[in-house]
Amino acid sequence: MTHTRYAFIKAQWHADIVDRALDGFQELIPADQIDVFDVPGAFEMPLLAQELAKTGQYAAVACAAFVVDGGIYRHDFVAQAVVDGLMRAGLDTGVPVLSVSLTPHQYQETDHHNAIYRAHFVDKGREAANAALMIGQTRAKLSNAA
């Protein structure tokens, strides 16, 4: 069965930046084919991604987050746990779970940096949509060949 719906999960930390990924995703996939889910932060994405994938309703689940060093915890460990969890959700369910999770090495909360990352998230959202579409096309070819 070919699905034409997509789930898009976005973390609310730095939502003004992260939300731009959805803008890029919608450049290639119509908004009426996307169900959008907000979560508090990146760490909450893998479980919801897995639950959504298990429903069988989605061709792919895209997840967007911006994990930065807040000076309190090791953001690189959080980012690695999130990406590992998203990969596991995809492998366990057989539904592509795509990451638009960025962890800049150096981030400063300035207008200049925020503008750079907003634009970058649009690009990354577009890339995730392209990946979702390409995986769907490849799977359709495999089904037709079988």
N, C-alpha and C positions, 0 to 999 in steps of 0.2 A: 504494500500500500504506500503510495506516495503522499507525503504530507506537504501542505503548503503553508503551515503555520510555524512560527518561530517564537521562542521565548527569549526575552532580553531582561537580564537581571542587572541592576545597577546599584552599587554601594552609595550610600548617602554622604560618606566622608568626602569633602570637596565636591559636592554635587554640581556646583557651577562648572567644574571642569569635566567630571565623569559623564554628565548628561550629554555632552557633546558627542560622545561615542554613539549614542542612539541616533543623533542627527545624521552621522555618517552612515550608519546601518540602514537608515530609512532612505538614503539616496539610491540604494539598489533593491531594497525589499520594501514594498508598500506598507505603510503604517497599519492598514487594516488587516495585515497578515501577521502582525507582531503583538504578542501579549507582553506587557511591560510589568516588571516586579521590582519594587524597591526593597532593599535590605539595609540595616544600619551600617554595616561595614563589610570589608572584603571577606572577613573570616566566616561570615554567614552565607556566602555564595555557594560553596560546594554542596552543602546539604540540600538547599533549595533546588539547585541545578539537578541533582540526582532525583529528587522527588518529581520535578517537572518532566524530566526525561522518562521516568518510569510510567508516566500517564499514557505514553504512546501517542500523544497529540502533536508532538513537535518534530519537525525535520532536523532541528538543531536548537541548542540553547547557547546563547552568547552571554558572557558575564563581564562586566566592566567595573574596575576599581582603580583607585589611585592610592597606592600605599607609600607613605612618605615617613621619613625619620622625624618623629615627634620629640625625640630626645629622651623618651621615657622607656621605650622598649626597642628591641632589635627588629626593625621593620623588614629586614631581609629575611628573617626567619618566618615572619607572618606571610610575606609574599611567597616564599617557597612552599609553605604549608597550603596556601590557597591554590597555587598552580598545581601542586601535587593532588589536592583534593578534586579539582576540576577535571584533571586527567583521569583520575580514578572513577569519577562519576560517569564520564564518557565510556571508558572501557567496561565498566560494570553493567551499563545499560545498553550499550550498542548505539547510543544516540550521540552525535558529535556535540561536545561541550567545548565551546571556543572561549579563549581568554583574551580579553582586552584589559588586562591587569598590568599596569605600569608601575615600576618602582624606580624612580630616578635616583641616580647616585648622589647628586647634589640638587636639592630643591630649596628655593627661597621663596617665601610667600610675598612676591612683589608683583606688581602689575605686569611687568615684562615677562617673568617666568610663567605667570598664570595664562597670559595670552599665547605663549608658545605651547603650553600643554593643552589648552583648549583646542587649538588648531591640530595638534598631534592626535588628540582623541577623536576628532572627526575623521582623520585619515585611518586610524586604527579601527574605528567602527565600520568604515567602508571596507577595509581589508577583511574584517570578520564576516561581513555580509557576503563578500565575494567567496570566501572560503566555504561558507555554508551552502551557497549555490553550487559551487564546484563539486563539493562532496555529494550533494544531491544528484547532480548530473552523472557523476561516476557511478553512484549506487544504482541509478536507473539503467545505465548501460549494462552493469553487471546482472541486474534482474532480467533484462531483455535477452542477454546472452545465455542465461541458464535454461 
